[in-house]
Amino acid sequence: MFAVRTWFPRTALRTYATQPQPTAHPLVASLRAALKQSMLARTPDRTSVIKSILADIQTAAHSAGSSPSPLKTLASAISKRLDAAQTFRSSTPPRTDLADQYEQEAEVLREFVPQKGQPLSREELEKVVRQTLEDNQLKKAVGKDIGRIISLTMERTGDRADAKDVAAVVKSLELA
């Protein structure tokens, strides 16, 4: 007999590399924007450094277990480059050309390290926590979500907020 064939259109949403992920870390978003600007400005050295740190962050995110913060990955990449520069300077004969190259790469990466700023006020911290909740499609943090929301908020605020203050705000929003 005849087989009935039905056709279903694809309704999947396509995402492109130029669009930042909705819950992307602010550091990753700024790196992607800088990569785009660097490519437009045709600066191959800067472009390759930014691409390498984005690859390191993505590799860390896909590794087994819990992925480290992009800030930790950035700090690790900077320290590796500075260690390599020091090694090349102390080698026999000294390779100052390679040492200079690694130091320049470290300088490019230092541009993306968040600057220490004023501590966040309670209202600003509540705003960041609410934004984190929205990004994770939660109305309030309960149970296991509390720890996850605290860690995600700590990543966003960096050193501008203490963990105990963030925990207090998350728990106060939980009761509200």
Secondary structure, DSSP 8 states (H G I E B T S, - for coil): ----------------TTS--TT--HHHHHHHHHHHHHHHHT-HHHHHHHHHHHHHHHHHHHSSS----HHHHHHHHHHHHHHHHHHHHHSSS--HHHHHHHHHHHHHHHTTS--------HHHHHHHHHHHHHHTT-SS--TTHHHHHHHHHHHHHGGGS-HHHHHHHHHHHHH-
